[in-house]
């Protein structure tokens, strides 16, 4: 038996106390003794957690065994009491059992009889302890779960961002007040309902449903902008991601919503401010450039060689400033959705040929071999002519600028699936690997010793990408430093263009 088992013997006979102690100690039990009921109760009250089984004599002077039994039940009803009966009748033992005694043993008894009764009581006591331990563990687990749920609910409810959690069947199982406010619906109409029942924004519902169907383990998240309200005056950014278990099974999805209406308003104000300032600057700077041209053409009189150099440099800088203003105005138009205003069926090979012809003079000046190839018959696209010319002028002009004398620039037009593919390649200085990912960022220019003398605003490729995106196309770049660059533009054929 384990050392922690403690037996308390309450008997007024010294011989009985010593005998029980000697017998039970041999089996490894710890035995405490008390010569009367009062001292026995004091021992129990002093260390109630240290007593496992009590051997109680019913016939004692002073406080009887029955009285002691009543007090023991009040102190701890789980304590197991074995009644020792001597001259008392069996009826007394039965009465003690009714009052809560576990068992009885009549005097005289053998050591084996005592061991059997005490061992049985201890086994019952150990089961009681185990059950009590499991009960407390269960209560603690439930309490911990309730506490964690309360914490999670409190945290989510206090978040400024909206939260939507769906199970694998597309039913919303968790949300917060912020999500209800942003989606303009009540929390009760969201919680516990399927996506189809909640009447959410159609784009958001489709994204969540698609995220639940994705089997790719590498899938991360989808970010999208949503417009809400009767006049689409509210804007949200939604991030939707799958939730997977340890073995990679889809358990559901989490969507975080952010209100970006104020950011959109600030962005609109910024764009309007830039448009206003650039528009107001363009006229006086253009006037300055015209006056410089008049002076350089000696229409206002002769100029010295030194004056001509200074005026030429001033005109070059003025032209650069006008180019910047033009690009800023284009950016403002793109952000306002006014850059691509008129789409029409367009023969792209004609547009490309026209731009190439215009660029021939610049290419010949640098002794660059500029060539354009295209099939004899190419489908048309639905596009804005001026925008297409702007894209091609920028790409071909850049290819010529960044290609040393004697190099080559190829422009090729072909088909790829449902798209027309325009490729502009050169044998120029190329782009470093770390710069390729940022080549379409606004105001970003590759800084090298070769590009230091080339004037540019850093907005051209950003404008090109925006125009391509507005035509539902795509643009990519392949480059290796010192070995040239290739831009690939994909534009949908007219037959699959959408309005």
N, C-alpha and C positions, 0 to 999 in steps of 0.2 A: 504493500500500500504506500502511497505517496506520503512524504513527510508532513505535508500541510494539513493532513486530516487530524482534527482535534475532537476529543471525546471529553465530555464533562460528566462525572459521576457524582450525583447528589444522593447521599445515603448517610444516615446517622450512625451506622455501624462501621467502625474502623476496619474491621476484618474484611467487610464487603468492599470498602473503598480500596484497600490495599490489594485485595485479590483481583478485582477488576483491572486495576492499574497494571499489575504484574502481567496478567494474561494478555491484555491488549497492547502493552508496550513491546512485547516480544514480536508482534506483527508489524512494528514500525509506526504505530499510532502514537500521537501525543495525547496524554491523559491528564486532565485536571480534575481535582476532587473538591467537594464541599461537604461539610458535616451536617448542614441543615439547609432548609429551603431558602432562608433569608440570604445566607452567604452564596448559595448557588445563583440566586437572582442577581446579586451584586456582581458576581463574576461574568454573568451573561451581559449585564448592562455595561460593564467595563469594556469588554471586547466582544460585541455581538457578532462581528464578522469572522472571529477566530473559532467559533463553536460550530461544529458540524452535526454532531449527534449528542443527545443528552440521555443518560441513564438515570431514571428518577424513581426513587423508592416512594411508594404511596403512603406507607405507614411510618410517619416521622413525628416526633414530638414538636410542639409549637406549630409552625406552618405546615399543613399537610401537603401531600403530593398533589392532591386535586387543586389546592389553592395555587401551588407553584405552577401547575400546568396552565391554569387560567392566566396567570401573569406572563408566562412564556409566550402564550398565543398573542398577547397584546404587544409584547416586545417585538416578536418576529414570527408571524404565522407559518413561515416556511421551515423553521427549525424542527428537526425530527426528534421526537421524544419517545424513548422506549421505556415503558413502565415496568418496574421490578415489583412483583407481587410476592408477598410472603404468606402471612396468615389471612390475607384478604380473600374474599371469594372471587370466583370468576366474574360475577356480576360487577364487582368494582373495576376490574380490568376492562370490561366491556363499556362501562360508564366513562372510563378514562379515554377509551378509543373514540367514543362519541364526542368528547370534548376536544379531540384533535390529536391524541397520541397516535403515533405511527404503528407501534407494535407493543407486545408485552412479553415478559419472560418470567416464569414462576421460580421462586426459591424453593429448594436449592437447585442450581443449574451447573452443568459441566462447562469446562473451558471451551469445548467445541460448540456447545449450544450458544454460548455468549458470542463467540466469534461469528457464527452463522447469522445470528440476529443483527449484530452490529454491521457486518459486511453488507447484508441486504439493505440496511438503513443507509449506509454510506453510498451504495450504488444508486439508491433513490435520490439521495442528496446531490450526488454528482450530476444526475440527470436534471435535477432542478436547477443547479448552477449553470449547466450548459444551455438549458432552455432560457434561463434569465439572460445569459450572455447573448444568445441569438436574438432575443427580443430587443435588448438594448441596442445591438448592432443594427437590427432592422429599423428601429426607431431613429437611430442616429443617421442611417443612410437616407431614410425618408426625409428627415429633417435637413440633411445636407442637400438632398435633391431640391426640396422646397426652397431652401436658402439660395441655391444656385439659380433656380428658375426665377426667384424673386430678383436676384442680382441682375441676371440677364435682361429680364423684363424692364427693370428700372433703368439700366444702362441704355437699352434700345429706345425706350420711351423718351429719354433725355437727349437723344441724338438729334442734331440739327438736320442730318441727312435722312431721307426716307429709306426704309428697309422692307423688302418683300421676300419672304422665304416660301418656296413652293416644294411640295413633296414630288416624288417621281411621277405621280399621276396628274400633276398640274393643279393641285389644290393648294391654296394659300394657307399655310399653317402658322405663320408669324408675320406680324406687321407692326407699325408704330404710328403715332399721331402725325408725324412729319410726312409719312407716305400718303396718309389719307388727305392731308392738306394739299400736297403737291398734285395728287391725282384727282382732287376735287370730288371726293366720295367719302362716305363714312367708313369707320374702321369695321363696323359690324357687317357692312356689305362686302367687305374684302375677306375677313377672317372666316375660314372654313368653307369658302366657295371656290369653285373651279375658275380658271381664267376666263372661260367663255361666259360665265355667269356674272363676272365683275364688270363687264363693259369697259375694260381698260383701253388705253390707246392701242390701236391695231398693230402698230409697229412694235411696241413693247411686248404685247402678247405673243406676236409671231417670234420675236427673238427668244423669249423665255421657252416657248414650246420647242423651238429648234435646238436650244441648248440642252434640253432634256433628252433629245434624240441622238445627240452626237456621241459616237462610240470611241472617237479618237482620244487616247489617254493624254496626248500632248495638248489638248484643247485647254485654253486658259480662260479668257473672258472676252466679251464683246462690249464695246462702248458705242453709244449712239446719242444723238441729240433729238429731243422730242419737242414738238410745238403743241401747246394746249390752249384751251379757251376758244370762245366763239370766233374771235378775230385772230387766233393764233398769237396772242400777245404774251403768253407765258412759255418759258423755255426750260427744259429739264435735260440734264445729262444723266444717262442711265448706264450703269456698269453691271452686266449680267455674267455670272460664272456658275459652272457646275459644282455640286457638292458630291464627292465620291467617298466611299468607305475604304477600309484598309486593302481590300482586294480589287479596287478599281471600279466597283459597280456604282452606277449613278444613283444617288439617294435623293436628289432634288436640285434646286438652284437657289442662288441668292442674288437679289438685285438691289443695288444701292442707287438711290436717286438724289441728285443734287440740283437745287434751284439755281440756274445760271441766268435768270432774267435780268438781274442787275448788271451782270457782266456783258450781256448782249447790249444793254442800253449804253453802257460805257463805251463799248466797242463801236456802236453806231455813232455816238457823239464824237469819238476820236476820228472815225472815218469822215464824218461831215466836216470836222475841223480841218483835217488834212486837205480834203477836197476844196474847201473854201480858200485856205491859205495858198495852195498851189495854183488855184485858178487866178487868184489875185496877183500872184507873182509872175505868172506866165507872160502877161501882156507887157509889163515894163522891161522884163529881161529880154523878151523878143525884140522890143524897140531898141534896147542897147546893142543887141547883136546886129540889127539892121544898120544902125549908125556906124558900128565898127566896120561892117562890110563896105559902106559908102566911103569911109576914110581909106580903107585898104585898097579899094579900087581907084583911088586918087581922084574921085569925083568932087572932093572938097579941096583939092590942091595936092601938091607934091608932099611926100613924107620921106624922111631919111631912112636909111637901111635899119638903123637902130630902132627908130620909131615903128617901123614895119614889123620887126621882130616882137617888140613888146605888144603891139596891137594884135598880132596874130595869136600870141599866147593868150591874151585877154579874150579874144573871140573863141578860142578853143575851150577855155574854161567856161565861157558863157554857154557854148553849145552843150557842154557836159551838164551844166545846171538845167538847161532846158530839157535834156534827156531825162534827168532825174525827175523833173516836174511832170513830164509826160508819163513816166512809169508810176509815179505816185497817184496821178489821176486815173490811170488804168487800174491800179490796185483798189482805189476807192470805188470805181465802177463795178469791179468784180465783187467786192464785199457787199455792194448794194444790189447785186444781181442784175446789173444793167450792161455788163460788158458784152454779153452775147444777146443781142436784141432781135436779130432777124436771121432765121435759119431757112435755107433753101436747098434744093437738090444741087449738088456741086460736083463738078468733075475735078477731082483733086489733082490729077496729073497736069491739068492746065494751070492751076494755081502754082504748083511747084515749078513748072517750066518758066512761068513769068518771074518768080522770085529768083530762080537761078540766072535768068538772063540779066536781071538787074544787078546781081552780085558778080557777074563776069568781069566787070571793070576792076573791082576791088581785088578779085582773085588774080587777074592778069598782072596787076601792079606788083603783087607779091610772088609772081611766077608760080602760082599754085594751080594744079590741074583740077578743075572743078567739073564734075560729070554728073549727069542725071540719067538713070535708066528706069524704064517702066514697061510693063506688058502692053501689047497693042490695044487690049480691051480691059478696062478696069471698071467695076461697079462704082456708082456715084455714092456720095455720103450726104446726109442732111446736116448742113453746117452754115455758120456765119462766115462769109467770104473774107471780110476784113480780119476777123480773128484768126482764120487759117493762114492768111498772109503774114500776120504778126508772128505766129508760131514759127513758121518756116524761115522768115527773115531773121529771127533771133537765133535759131539753131545753126543756120548756114553761116550767118555773120560771125557767130562765136567760133565755129569750126575754122573759118579763114583767119580770124584774129589770133587764135592759139596754135596755128600751124606755121612752122618756120618756112622761109622761102624755099621753093622747089618741092614742097610737099604736095599731098593729094587730099581732096575732099570728094567723097562719093555720096550722092543722094539716090536712094532706091525706093521704089514704090512697088508693093506687092500685096498679096492677100494672105491672111492667116485666120482660118476658121470664119467666123462671122464678122471679121474686121479687115479694114485696110491697114497695112503696116508701112509706115514711113521710117526709113533708116537713114540717119545722117552720120557718116563716119569720117574720121580724119586721121592723119598721121602726125598729129600735133604732140604737144608736150605731155598730154595725159593728166590724170588726176590721181593724187595720193589715195590709198585705200581708206585712210581715216577721214578723208574729205568727201568721199562719194556719198555717204549717207546724209550729208547736210547740204548737198549741192542745190536742192530746191528750196532751202530756207530763205526767208526774206533778208535782204541786205548781206547775205553770206557770200564772200568772195575768197577764192583760194589764194593764199598769200605765198608766193615763191619769187625767186629772183627773176624768173621769166615773165611773171604776170605783173610785176611792179609798174612797168611802163604802160600797161594796157588800161585805158580808162573805162570804167563801168560803174553802174549803180548797185549791183548785187540784187536787183529786183527782176531781171529779165526772165530767168528760169522759173522763179516763183510765179510770175504772170503766165508763162507758158503752161505750167502744170495746172493752174487754176482754170485756164481756158480749156485744156484737154479734159479736165474733170467735168466742166460744164457741158461738154459734148458727150459725156458718159464714156469717155475713153480712158487710156492709161499711158503713162510715159515712164521709161526706165533708162538707166545709164549703165554702160559697161566701159571700164577704163583701166589702163595700167600706165603708171608713170613712165614717161619717155617713149611710149609705144602707141599713143593715140587714144581716141575716145569715140564711142558709138552711142547715139541716142536712138531709142526705139519708141515710136509713137503708134498706138493702136487706136483707131477710130471706127465706130460701128458703121457697117454698111447701111445704106438708106432703108433697106427692107426690114431691118430689126431695130431701127431707131424708134424711140418712144418720145412722145410729146413732152 
